[in-house]
């Protein structure tokens, strides 16, 4: 894996003379943040050695370098999912690359189903913890000590200082937000009513098909991580309706301006 990372880093640095401070992963329907970036370079995933290729609608598959709120950022416009048939190591490989490019903070976003009865479609949920229901873990297999420890601590997977900063910025802009627990499942099916109920009983507030593997790998490498969900549908008894991927994209896109405002405000006031 280290050889693959070095090969990928070598290619990127040959193509782009830019040192990012913050890595951003843009989830389903949330790629519009890139319109706020003063772009200096764009690399399609298909051209990057060892990178998977996005196969899901709403994930454009580009690595974008530029300035956002005065900071150097690299944004993944589209991520990879376990349900696409990639291994956990392939899903999280780009996070390893971002760390080796020099980012000091990883910011993750996703569209998720709300299972907390107090949530509404369009809410932003700052993730303070997660439950891994994917049946796998990206750290299974031989551990590479050059990347992190065999048994990483997960007591603060999502950086509490950054969470407090995000909450302060959201309140400043009058953005309604929640703080909650995100449960990750494999997909690609949306959850049954019984599964929604089960996930809520376990202690989760929202459920989705991404983010957790990336957060685990970030923690493994001691890369501070922040994550936010856009609640795109509800898995609450009495509010469950038939849902499609297109509707999730539409709901996430409508809420995206709030997420963009919060992220821009966070980055502007952040000291790295």
C-alpha positions as CSV (number, residue, x, y, z in Angstrom):
1,X,0.0,0.0,0.0
2,X,2.8,2.4,0.8
3,X,4.3,1.9,-2.6
4,X,0.9,2.6,-4.2
5,X,0.5,5.8,-2.1
6,X,4.0,7.0,-3.1
7,X,3.3,6.3,-6.8
8,X,0.0,8.2,-6.6
9,X,1.6,11.1,-4.7
10,X,4.4,11.3,-7.2
11,X,2.0,11.6,-10.1
12,X,-0.1,14.3,-8.4
13,X,2.9,16.4,-7.5
14,X,4.1,16.2,-11.1
15,X,0.8,17.5,-12.3
16,X,0.0,20.0,-9.6
17,X,2.4,22.3,-7.7
18,X,0.1,23.0,-4.8
19,X,0.2,22.2,-1.0
20,X,-3.3,21.7,0.4
21,X,-4.0,22.3,4.1
22,X,-7.6,20.9,4.2
23,X,-9.0,17.8,2.4
24,X,-12.8,17.8,1.7
25,X,-14.9,14.9,0.5
26,X,-18.1,15.9,-1.1
27,X,-20.9,13.3,-0.9
28,X,-24.1,12.7,-2.9
29,X,-25.6,15.9,-4.3
30,X,-23.0,18.0,-2.5
31,X,-20.5,18.6,-5.2
32,X,-21.6,22.2,-5.7
33,X,-19.2,23.5,-3.1
34,X,-16.5,23.3,-5.8
35,X,-18.1,26.4,-7.4
36,X,-16.9,28.4,-4.4
37,X,-13.3,27.2,-4.8
38,X,-10.7,29.3,-6.7
39,X,-9.6,26.4,-8.7
40,X,-5.9,26.1,-9.7
41,X,-6.0,22.5,-11.0
42,X,-8.3,19.6,-11.6
43,X,-7.4,15.9,-12.0
44,X,-10.0,13.3,-13.1
45,X,-9.9,10.2,-11.0
46,X,-9.4,8.1,-14.1
47,X,-6.0,9.7,-14.7
48,X,-4.7,9.2,-11.2
49,X,-2.7,6.0,-10.6
50,X,-4.3,3.5,-8.2
51,X,-7.4,5.7,-7.8
52,X,-10.8,4.0,-8.1
53,X,-13.4,5.6,-10.4
54,X,-16.8,6.9,-9.2
55,X,-19.7,4.9,-10.6
56,X,-22.6,6.6,-8.8
57,X,-24.7,9.4,-10.1
58,X,-24.0,12.6,-8.2
59,X,-20.3,11.8,-7.9
60,X,-18.4,13.5,-10.7
61,X,-15.0,11.9,-10.0
62,X,-12.5,14.8,-9.9
63,X,-9.8,15.9,-7.5
64,X,-9.9,19.7,-7.3
65,X,-7.2,21.9,-5.9
66,X,-7.6,25.6,-5.1
67,X,-8.4,28.3,-2.5
68,X,-11.5,28.4,-0.3
69,X,-11.9,31.1,2.3
70,X,-8.2,31.9,2.1
71,X,-7.0,28.4,2.7
72,X,-5.5,25.8,0.3
73,X,-7.9,22.9,-0.1
74,X,-8.1,19.7,-2.1
75,X,-11.7,18.5,-2.7
76,X,-12.8,15.1,-3.8
77,X,-15.8,15.7,-6.0
78,X,-17.3,12.3,-5.5
79,X,-16.3,9.4,-3.3
80,X,-16.2,5.6,-3.4
81,X,-18.5,3.2,-1.8
82,X,-18.2,-0.4,-0.5
83,X,-21.4,-1.3,-2.4
84,X,-19.7,-0.4,-5.7
85,X,-17.7,-3.6,-5.3
86,X,-14.5,-1.9,-4.1
87,X,-12.6,-3.3,-1.1
88,X,-12.5,-1.2,2.0
89,X,-8.9,-0.5,1.3
90,X,-9.8,0.9,-2.2
91,X,-12.7,2.9,-0.8
92,X,-10.3,4.6,1.7
93,X,-7.2,4.8,-0.4
94,X,-7.8,8.5,-1.4
95,X,-7.9,9.5,2.2
96,X,-4.4,8.0,2.7
97,X,-3.3,10.1,-0.3
98,X,-4.8,13.3,1.1
99,X,-2.9,12.7,4.3
100,X,0.4,12.2,2.4
101,X,-0.3,15.4,0.4
102,X,0.0,17.2,3.7
103,X,-3.6,18.0,4.7
104,X,-4.0,18.9,8.4
105,X,-7.8,18.4,8.5
106,X,-10.3,16.1,6.8
107,X,-13.8,17.3,6.2
108,X,-16.4,14.7,5.2
109,X,-19.9,15.2,3.9
110,X,-22.8,12.9,3.0
111,X,-26.5,12.7,2.4
112,X,-28.2,10.5,5.1
113,X,-31.6,9.3,6.2
114,X,-32.8,10.7,9.5
115,X,-34.0,8.1,12.1
116,X,-34.3,10.6,14.9
117,X,-38.0,11.7,15.1
118,X,-36.9,15.3,15.8
119,X,-35.1,15.6,12.5
120,X,-36.5,17.1,9.3
121,X,-35.5,16.8,5.7
122,X,-32.9,19.5,4.9
123,X,-31.4,19.5,8.4
124,X,-27.6,19.5,8.8
125,X,-26.3,17.0,11.3
126,X,-22.8,17.4,12.6
127,X,-21.5,13.9,13.3
128,X,-20.1,13.5,16.8
129,X,-19.8,9.7,16.7
130,X,-20.6,6.7,14.5
131,X,-21.8,3.1,14.6
132,X,-20.1,0.8,12.0
133,X,-22.8,-1.6,10.7
134,X,-21.0,-2.4,7.4
135,X,-19.7,-5.8,8.6
136,X,-16.1,-4.8,7.7
137,X,-13.3,-2.4,8.5
138,X,-10.7,-0.8,6.3
139,X,-7.9,-1.8,8.8
140,X,-8.5,-5.5,8.5
141,X,-5.4,-7.2,7.2
142,X,-1.7,-6.5,7.6
143,X,-1.1,-3.3,9.5
144,X,1.4,-0.9,7.9
145,X,3.2,0.8,10.9
146,X,4.2,3.7,8.6
147,X,0.5,4.6,8.4
148,X,-0.7,4.0,11.9
149,X,-1.0,1.6,14.9
150,X,-2.5,-1.9,14.8
151,X,-5.2,-0.9,17.3
152,X,-6.1,2.7,17.0
153,X,-8.2,4.4,19.7
154,X,-11.6,5.6,18.5
155,X,-12.8,7.6,21.6
156,X,-12.6,10.8,19.6
157,X,-13.0,9.9,16.0
158,X,-14.5,13.3,15.1
159,X,-12.4,16.2,16.5
160,X,-14.3,17.8,19.3
161,X,-12.5,21.2,18.9
162,X,-13.6,21.3,15.2
163,X,-17.2,20.3,16.2
164,X,-17.4,23.2,18.6
165,X,-16.1,25.5,16.0
166,X,-18.6,24.3,13.5
167,X,-21.5,24.7,15.9
168,X,-20.3,28.3,16.7
169,X,-20.2,29.1,12.9
170,X,-23.6,27.6,12.3
171,X,-25.2,29.6,15.1
172,X,-23.5,32.8,13.8
173,X,-25.1,32.3,10.4
174,X,-28.5,31.2,11.8
175,X,-28.1,27.7,10.3
176,X,-30.3,25.1,11.9
177,X,-28.2,22.1,12.8
178,X,-28.2,18.9,14.8
179,X,-25.4,16.9,16.5
180,X,-25.8,13.2,16.3
181,X,-24.6,9.7,15.7
182,X,-24.2,8.3,12.2
183,X,-24.7,4.7,11.4
184,X,-23.0,3.3,8.3
185,X,-24.5,0.3,6.4
186,X,-23.4,-1.2,3.1
187,X,-26.3,-0.4,0.9
188,X,-27.1,-0.2,-1.9
189,X,-30.7,-0.8,-0.8
190,X,-32.3,1.8,1.2
191,X,-33.4,0.6,4.7
192,X,-36.6,-1.3,5.4
193,X,-38.9,0.3,8.1
194,X,-37.7,-2.4,10.5
195,X,-34.1,-1.6,9.8
196,X,-34.7,2.1,10.3
197,X,-36.2,1.3,13.7
198,X,-33.4,-1.1,14.6
199,X,-30.8,1.5,13.7
200,X,-32.5,4.2,15.9
201,X,-32.8,1.7,18.8
202,X,-29.1,1.1,18.6
203,X,-28.5,4.8,19.2
204,X,-28.1,6.4,15.8
205,X,-29.7,9.6,14.6
206,X,-29.0,9.1,10.9
207,X,-28.0,6.3,8.5
208,X,-26.0,6.2,5.3
209,X,-23.6,4.2,3.1
210,X,-20.3,6.0,3.5
211,X,-18.1,8.2,5.7
212,X,-17.3,5.7,8.5
213,X,-14.5,3.9,6.6
214,X,-12.9,7.2,5.7
215,X,-13.1,8.4,9.3
216,X,-11.6,5.2,10.6
217,X,-8.6,5.6,8.2
218,X,-8.2,9.2,9.1
219,X,-8.1,8.3,12.8
220,X,-5.6,5.5,12.0
221,X,-3.3,8.1,10.6
222,X,-4.0,10.7,13.3
223,X,-5.6,13.0,10.8
224,X,-8.2,15.2,12.5
225,X,-11.6,14.6,11.1
226,X,-14.9,16.5,10.9
227,X,-18.1,15.2,9.2
228,X,-21.6,16.5,8.4
229,X,-24.7,14.9,7.0
230,X,-27.5,16.5,5.1
231,X,-30.7,14.8,6.1
232,X,-32.2,13.9,2.7
233,X,-35.0,11.6,3.8
234,X,-36.7,10.3,6.9
235,X,-36.7,6.7,8.3
236,X,-39.2,7.6,11.1
237,X,-42.4,5.7,11.7
238,X,-45.3,7.5,10.0
239,X,-42.9,9.6,7.8
240,X,-41.4,6.8,5.7
241,X,-42.1,7.1,2.0
242,X,-40.8,5.4,-1.1
243,X,-37.4,7.0,-1.9
244,X,-35.1,7.0,-4.9
245,X,-31.5,8.0,-5.4
246,X,-32.6,11.0,-7.5
247,X,-34.8,12.3,-4.7
248,X,-31.8,12.0,-2.3
249,X,-29.7,14.0,-4.7
250,X,-32.5,16.6,-5.0
251,X,-32.9,17.0,-1.3
252,X,-29.1,17.2,-0.7
253,X,-28.8,19.8,-3.4
254,X,-31.5,22.0,-1.9
255,X,-29.7,21.9,1.5
256,X,-26.3,22.3,0.0
257,X,-26.1,26.2,0.3
258,X,-26.4,25.9,4.1
259,X,-23.6,23.3,4.2
260,X,-21.5,25.4,1.9
261,X,-22.0,28.5,4.1
262,X,-21.0,26.6,7.2
263,X,-17.9,25.0,5.7
264,X,-16.7,28.3,4.2
265,X,-17.2,30.0,7.6
266,X,-15.4,27.3,9.4
267,X,-12.4,27.4,7.0
268,X,-12.2,31.2,7.1
269,X,-11.8,31.3,10.9
270,X,-9.7,28.1,11.2
271,X,-6.1,28.2,12.3
272,X,-4.0,25.3,10.9
